[in-house]
Amino acid sequence: MRIVIILLTVLTLSFSFRFPELFKKTEEIPYTPGKTLHEFTSEYEIRQNEPEYLYNYAWTAAKEGKYLVADEMIEKAMELRPLNAFLRYAAGKIALMEGEKEAAKSYFERALENQYEYLDAWRELIKLDRAYNFNLAELYAEKAHLHNRADVADEAIRLYNVYLTDFPDGEYSINSQSGIRKMELLKNAIASQKRRKSEREESERKLQAMRMDRSQEKLLFRTSKPYIVGLAMTGVSSTAEVKFKIKSSAENRPNRNYVSYKDEITLDELTDNFSEFVLSGGYFKGAWLFRGNIHFGSASFRKVFTLDTVITTGGEEKEIKFEVVGFSTTRMSGEAIYNVYYADPFMVVAGAIADLGYISLNHKEEIFANKWIAGIGFEAGAMVKYESFIFEIGFKNGLAGSSKGTTFLFGGMYKF
């Protein structure tokens, strides 16, 4: 145990402070050698109010063993700059040269009062009294908390242990043990923070890698195999915008007394909705898909309408009726669709559509003409890709023209 104490003493007296960059630096007055004590004395009358001069005067006198002169000059310098930690430290060093250890200790303590982080003053105090290792340990513990540094906490623990080795039952032994526990807790907290940070960084790295993979996959999807062909089924809601007009002819309007009852039929009078089979082909250009479609649709039903009420030669009223048993549609449409969101294999798309076509009624009398339709609208939907196949679900809504109405679509495309 004696050997351990001796070794710790030697190490403590010869150590260099760790992490000096964490401590506030002290402004020191430079010593300029080369001038004799006689030269300093001759300048005293004109420079006695210059602290730098007085410090150099005092230090030169101390080196030559003129301690009374040295004490007088350093005291005058401290009077001019009472808050200067360096001058108090210099006074302590001069006191040590005189062999006045208690006076030196007092000066070093006063230097720390001016600047508590003055490492040179701490070094000299520890040489004089090893109990100051506790105070220095407290300072390192404060820095460990301030900078969240485990290595600085280790230094605080080392200094606490030095104090406990020297003074196992000392005044600050309990505080030292408490300080060690606090530093161990701090180190555990820092290690936990580092683990969490490492986990966050790893998570971010994986997320970034996933984003890169998605970005590369998106680029590959948009640049390779740009052509598509597809099939789809749609459900189209009927609209009152599509109107079938009665033909103007002698056969449909005989020259006799009658009351006109039905001149036109709207699509929604025939059925609420109908379906279409769609063939499509297109081309991917970056985030855009340009697609053309051919629509074939039909609806089957039986609707009887009263066309006119006529007066017969006998003076009786007679209703002229006709029957519609369905209709068929043929349309062409073009789309410009933009991929607004891509997360392999999922895509969100939106775009514009324009169409042109006609609807022909199935009725024996052929009283009403077929209807040409055209319009423009917008569309939105989602696509899911699997290798070279793309499955699509979406809706389209007409904004202007006779093909107003909502269309729901489900289909698939092949990319090549």
Secondary structure, DSSP 8 states (H G I E B T S, - for coil): -HHHHHHHHHHHHH---S-GGGS---------TT--HHHHHHHHHHHTT-HHHHHHHHHHHHHTT-HHHHHHHHHHHHHH-TT-HHHHHHHHHHHHHHT-HHHHHHHHHHHHHH-TT-HHHHHHHHHH-TTHHHHHHHHHHHHHHHHT-HHHHHHHHHHHHHHHHH-TTSTTHHHHHHHHHHHHHHHHHHHHHHHHHHHHHHHHHHHHHHHHHHHHHHHHHHHSS-EEEEEEEEEEE--TT-EEEB--STTTS-SS-EEE--SEEEHHHH-SEEEEEEEEEEEEETTEEEEEEEEEEEEEEEEEEEEEEEE-TTS-EEEEEEEEEEEEEEEEEEEEEEEEEEETTEEEEEEEEEEEEEEEE--TT--B--EEEEEEEEEEEEEEEETTEEEEEEEEEEEEETT-SEEEEEEEEEE-
